[in-house]
Amino acid sequence: MTAGLNTIMYPVKDIAKAKALFSALLEVEPYADEPYYVGFKAAGQDVGLDPNGHAKGMTGPVPYWTVTDIRARLAALLDAGAELLQDVQDVGGGRLIAFVRDADGNLVGLLQDA
């Protein structure tokens, strides 16, 4: 089951500049501030900055749909013709993510919390 769209991830080349821009936009400080990821929470939305996103195939922002069974949803997307860009990965704290590209080139992310 899909619980909604609560997370969006942006691939960035300069994480310091991106952090400054999103801090100004969202008017909050990051809850996570690491060289490999910066995360913000604002208005019920989780906004992430990924300095390795371009290398993973991210061509723009990726919406992450919260699901209860990431492996089943990923299999369903692949069966429907999606191309796997990132298989299920634990990014810490039991949070699992994956993302695919659809036939039109759109990126679709999946997220499951422990």
GROMACS elastic network, one bead per residue, 0.5 to 0.9 nm:
[ bonds ]
;  ai    aj funct       b0    kb
    1    66     6  0.87107   500
    1    67     6  0.57349   500
    1    68     6  0.57041   500
    1    69     6  0.72004   500
    1    73     6  0.81168   500
    2     5     6  0.85063   500
    2    65     6  0.68113   500
    2    66     6  0.58772   500
    2    68     6  0.66349   500
    2    69     6  0.86693   500
    2    73     6  0.85835   500
    3     6     6  0.88199   500
    3    65     6  0.72525   500
    3    66     6  0.52616   500
    3    67     6  0.56227   500
    3    68     6  0.74458   500
    4    64     6  0.86771   500
    4    65     6  0.56248   500
    4    66     6  0.54976   500
    4    67     6  0.76071   500
    5     8     6  0.81163   500
    5    45     6  0.85266   500
    5    63     6  0.69213   500
    5    64     6  0.60818   500
    5    66     6  0.60804   500
    6    44     6  0.71027   500
    6    45     6  0.51695   500
    6    46     6  0.60311   500
    6    47     6  0.85697   500
    6    63     6  0.79961   500
    6    64     6  0.68874   500
    6    65     6  0.67646   500
    6    66     6  0.69172   500
    7    45     6  0.59504   500
    7    47     6  0.58571   500
    7    48     6  0.75416   500
    7    62     6  0.84302   500
    7    63     6  0.60410   500
    7    64     6  0.51139   500
    7    65     6  0.70761   500
    7    66     6  0.79541   500
    7   109     6  0.89467   500
    7   111     6  0.83023   500
    8    45     6  0.78836   500
    8    46     6  0.64436   500
    8    47     6  0.51552   500
    8    48     6  0.62755   500
    8    49     6  0.88140   500
    8    61     6  0.65365   500
    8    62     6  0.55194   500
    8    64     6  0.57219   500
    8    65     6  0.88238   500
    8   109     6  0.85498   500
    9    39     6  0.88795   500
    9    46     6  0.83606   500
    9    47     6  0.58978   500
    9    49     6  0.58154   500
    9    50     6  0.68678   500
    9    53     6  0.85647   500
    9    60     6  0.85368   500
    9    61     6  0.54842   500
    9    62     6  0.51244   500
    9    63     6  0.64823   500
    9    64     6  0.74970   500
    9   109     6  0.88795   500
   10    47     6  0.77171   500
   10    48     6  0.60995   500
   10    50     6  0.60362   500
   10    51     6  0.84992   500
   10    53     6  0.73440   500
   10    58     6  0.80720   500
   10    59     6  0.89751   500
   10    60     6  0.63536   500
   10    62     6  0.64933   500
   10    63     6  0.89864   500
   11    48     6  0.85487   500
   11    49     6  0.59970   500
   11    51     6  0.58428   500
   11    52     6  0.68093   500
   11    54     6  0.57552   500
   11    55     6  0.89686   500
   11    58     6  0.62538   500
   11    59     6  0.74166   500
   11    60     6  0.63587   500
   11    61     6  0.66007   500
   11    62     6  0.84336   500
   12    15     6  0.60175   500
   12    17     6  0.89362   500
   12    18     6  0.67400   500
   12    49     6  0.62899   500
   12    50     6  0.58166   500
   12    52     6  0.74537   500
   12    53     6  0.68250   500
   12    54     6  0.73909   500
   12    60     6  0.89863   500
   13    17     6  0.87727   500
   13    18     6  0.81958   500
   13    50     6  0.83854   500
   13    51     6  0.55695   500
   13    52     6  0.79034   500
   13    53     6  0.85663   500
   13    54     6  0.79728   500
   14    17     6  0.55400   500
   14    18     6  0.62083   500
   14    19     6  0.85912   500
   14    51     6  0.69564   500
   15    19     6  0.58562   500
   15    20     6  0.85234   500
   15    35     6  0.76717   500
   15    36     6  0.86468   500
   15    37     6  0.82354   500
   15    38     6  0.77716   500
   15    49     6  0.70911   500
   15    50     6  0.76389   500
   15    51     6  0.60175   500
   16    19     6  0.51017   500
   16    20     6  0.63012   500
   16    21     6  0.87121   500
   17    20     6  0.51641   500
   17    21     6  0.62379   500
   17    22     6  0.87283   500
   18    21     6  0.50442   500
   18    22     6  0.61232   500
   18    23     6  0.83908   500
   18    49     6  0.73952   500
   19    22     6  0.52994   500
   19    23     6  0.59308   500
   19    24     6  0.85216   500
   19    29     6  0.88483   500
   19    30     6  0.79887   500
   19    33     6  0.88042   500
   19    38     6  0.70988   500
   19    39     6  0.88200   500
   19    49     6  0.76248   500
   20    23     6  0.51234   500
   20    24     6  0.62224   500
   20    25     6  0.86416   500
   21    24     6  0.52146   500
   21    25     6  0.61881   500
   21    26     6  0.86544   500
   22    26     6  0.57984   500
   22    27     6  0.78187   500
   22    28     6  0.83942   500
   22    29     6  0.88534   500
   22    30     6  0.89555   500
   22    40     6  0.81942   500
   22    47     6  0.86715   500
   23    26     6  0.53966   500
   23    27     6  0.53554   500
   23    28     6  0.55597   500
   23    29     6  0.58364   500
   23    30     6  0.73366   500
   23    40     6  0.81566   500
   24    27     6  0.52325   500
   24    28     6  0.76168   500
   24    29     6  0.89874   500
   25    28     6  0.83230   500
   26    29     6  0.83232   500
   26    40     6  0.81160   500
   26    41     6  0.84912   500
   26    42     6  0.64287   500
   26    43     6  0.88079   500
   27    42     6  0.83051   500
   28    31     6  0.88258   500
   28    40     6  0.72619   500
   28    41     6  0.77250   500
   28    42     6  0.71627   500
   29    32     6  0.88933   500
   29    39     6  0.89156   500
   29    40     6  0.68669   500
   29    41     6  0.86108   500
   30    33     6  0.61219   500
   30    38     6  0.64876   500
   30    39     6  0.53837   500
   30    41     6  0.73015   500
   31    38     6  0.77045   500
   31    39     6  0.58033   500
   31    40     6  0.56199   500
   31    41     6  0.70402   500
   32    37     6  0.71258   500
   32    38     6  0.52245   500
   32    40     6  0.70853   500
   32    48     6  0.89935   500
   33    36     6  0.83409   500
   33    37     6  0.63585   500
   33    39     6  0.66573   500
   34    37     6  0.51468   500
   34    38     6  0.58629   500
   34    39     6  0.88334   500
   35    38     6  0.75348   500
   35    51     6  0.78925   500
   36    49     6  0.85102   500
   36    50     6  0.64783   500
   36    51     6  0.61793   500
   36    52     6  0.71838   500
   37    48     6  0.69291   500
   37    49     6  0.57097   500
   37    50     6  0.52143   500
   37    51     6  0.68703   500
   37    52     6  0.86542   500
   38    47     6  0.84141   500
   38    48     6  0.57319   500
   38    49     6  0.51201   500
   38    50     6  0.70206   500
   38    51     6  0.88651   500
   39    46     6  0.69605   500
   39    47     6  0.57130   500
   39    49     6  0.63199   500
   39    50     6  0.89480   500
   40    45     6  0.80655   500
   40    46     6  0.57283   500
   40    47     6  0.51000   500
   40    48     6  0.63349   500
   40    49     6  0.86783   500
   41    44     6  0.65819   500
   41    45     6  0.56179   500
   41    47     6  0.63352   500
   41    48     6  0.88298   500
   42    45     6  0.52790   500
   42    46     6  0.66290   500
   42    47     6  0.78466   500
   43    46     6  0.84897   500
   49    53     6  0.83190   500
   50    53     6  0.51324   500
   50    54     6  0.83472   500
   51    54     6  0.74655   500
   51    55     6  0.86876   500
   52    55     6  0.54970   500
   52    56     6  0.65912   500
   52    58     6  0.88230   500
   53    56     6  0.50953   500
   53    57     6  0.65476   500
   53    58     6  0.52157   500
   53    59     6  0.80558   500
   53    60     6  0.87536   500
   54    57     6  0.52337   500
   54    59     6  0.63026   500
   54    60     6  0.82915   500
   55    58     6  0.72301   500
   56    85     6  0.69747   500
   56    86     6  0.71944   500
   57    85     6  0.65742   500
   57    86     6  0.85303   500
   58    61     6  0.72446   500
   58    62     6  0.72790   500
   58    85     6  0.85462   500
   58   107     6  0.74778   500
   59    62     6  0.85182   500
   59   106     6  0.89764   500
   59   107     6  0.81635   500
   60   107     6  0.81440   500
   61   107     6  0.79739   500
   62    99     6  0.81973   500
   62   106     6  0.84751   500
   62   107     6  0.56993   500
   62   108     6  0.61251   500
   62   109     6  0.61460   500
   63   107     6  0.74683   500
   63   108     6  0.59861   500
   63   109     6  0.56430   500
   63   110     6  0.81536   500
   64    97     6  0.81313   500
   64    98     6  0.85740   500
   64    99     6  0.79657   500
   64   108     6  0.64734   500
   64   111     6  0.58780   500
   65   108     6  0.77247   500
   65   109     6  0.60047   500
   65   111     6  0.58614   500
   65   112     6  0.84908   500
   66    70     6  0.84996   500
   66   109     6  0.86709   500
   66   110     6  0.60456   500
   66   112     6  0.57303   500
   66   113     6  0.79203   500
   67    70     6  0.59394   500
   67    73     6  0.74578   500
   67   110     6  0.66749   500
   67   111     6  0.60364   500
   67   112     6  0.54083   500
   67   113     6  0.82612   500
   68    72     6  0.89575   500
   68    73     6  0.86104   500
   68   111     6  0.84556   500
   68   112     6  0.59965   500
   68   113     6  0.78930   500
   69    72     6  0.55279   500
   69    73     6  0.63257   500
   69    74     6  0.86230   500
   69   112     6  0.69103   500
   70    73     6  0.51658   500
   70    74     6  0.59176   500
   70    75     6  0.84747   500
   70    88     6  0.75468   500
   70    96     6  0.75347   500
   70    97     6  0.76962   500
   70    98     6  0.78971   500
   70   110     6  0.65228   500
   70   111     6  0.67373   500
   70   112     6  0.59508   500
   71    74     6  0.50891   500
   71    75     6  0.61025   500
   71    76     6  0.85897   500
   71    88     6  0.72540   500
   71    98     6  0.89967   500
   72    75     6  0.51386   500
   72    76     6  0.62061   500
   72    77     6  0.87330   500
   73    76     6  0.50200   500
   73    77     6  0.62369   500
   73    78     6  0.86635   500
   73   110     6  0.78854   500
   74    77     6  0.51223   500
   74    78     6  0.62058   500
   74    79     6  0.85520   500
   74    82     6  0.89733   500
   74    84     6  0.86069   500
   74    87     6  0.83991   500
   74    88     6  0.83181   500
   74    98     6  0.76348   500
   74    99     6  0.81032   500
   74   100     6  0.82327   500
   74   110     6  0.75349   500
   75    78     6  0.50972   500
   75    79     6  0.60385   500
   75    80     6  0.85182   500
   76    79     6  0.50442   500
   76    80     6  0.61603   500
   76    81     6  0.88525   500
   76    82     6  0.89037   500
   77    81     6  0.65415   500
   77    82     6  0.55001   500
   77    83     6  0.83817   500
   77    84     6  0.89406   500
   77   100     6  0.79165   500
   77   102     6  0.85191   500
   78    81     6  0.51732   500
   78    83     6  0.64044   500
   78    84     6  0.70666   500
   78   100     6  0.80864   500
   79    82     6  0.71870   500
   80   102     6  0.89234   500
   81   102     6  0.70143   500
   81   103     6  0.70555   500
   82   100     6  0.60102   500
   82   101     6  0.55835   500
   82   103     6  0.65054   500
   83    99     6  0.87958   500
   83   100     6  0.53534   500
   83   101     6  0.51142   500
   83   102     6  0.63924   500
   83   103     6  0.79220   500
   84    87     6  0.66250   500
   84    98     6  0.83756   500
   84    99     6  0.66248   500
   84   101     6  0.66419   500
   85    98     6  0.77917   500
   85    99     6  0.57940   500
   85   100     6  0.50293   500
   85   101     6  0.68077   500
   85   107     6  0.88894   500
   86    89     6  0.77271   500
   86    97     6  0.81790   500
   86    98     6  0.51387   500
   86    99     6  0.51870   500
   86   100     6  0.67126   500
   87    97     6  0.77785   500
   87    98     6  0.50935   500
   87    99     6  0.68858   500
   87   100     6  0.84184   500
   88    96     6  0.62159   500
   88    97     6  0.54443   500
   88    99     6  0.80355   500
   88   110     6  0.86652   500
   88   111     6  0.89781   500
   89    95     6  0.82495   500
   89    96     6  0.53812   500
   89    97     6  0.54385   500
   89    98     6  0.63960   500
   90    93     6  0.78643   500
   90    94     6  0.61613   500
   90    95     6  0.56374   500
   90    97     6  0.66079   500
   91    94     6  0.71693   500
   91    95     6  0.57441   500
   91    96     6  0.61306   500
   91    97     6  0.71844   500
   92    95     6  0.57143   500
   92    96     6  0.78795   500
   93    96     6  0.87912   500
   93   113     6  0.82145   500
   93   114     6  0.74698   500
   94   112     6  0.83001   500
   94   113     6  0.61969   500
   95   111     6  0.71069   500
   95   112     6  0.57625   500
   95   114     6  0.58625   500
   96   110     6  0.80743   500
   96   111     6  0.56481   500
   96   112     6  0.50939   500
   96   113     6  0.63432   500
   96   114     6  0.79015   500
   97   109     6  0.71330   500
   97   110     6  0.55089   500
   97   112     6  0.65074   500
   97   113     6  0.88251   500
   98   108     6  0.86091   500
   98   109     6  0.57555   500
   98   110     6  0.52705   500
   98   111     6  0.67916   500
   99   107     6  0.68637   500
   99   108     6  0.55237   500
   99   110     6  0.59483   500
   99   111     6  0.88013   500
  100   106     6  0.82693   500
  100   107     6  0.57176   500
  100   108     6  0.54059   500
  100   109     6  0.64538   500
  100   110     6  0.85951   500
  101   104     6  0.77595   500
  101   105     6  0.55147   500
  101   106     6  0.54130   500
  101   108     6  0.62211   500
  101   109     6  0.88298   500
  102   105     6  0.53298   500
  102   106     6  0.53741   500
  102   107     6  0.64908   500
  102   108     6  0.74306   500
  103   106     6  0.74440   500
  104   107     6  0.89923   500
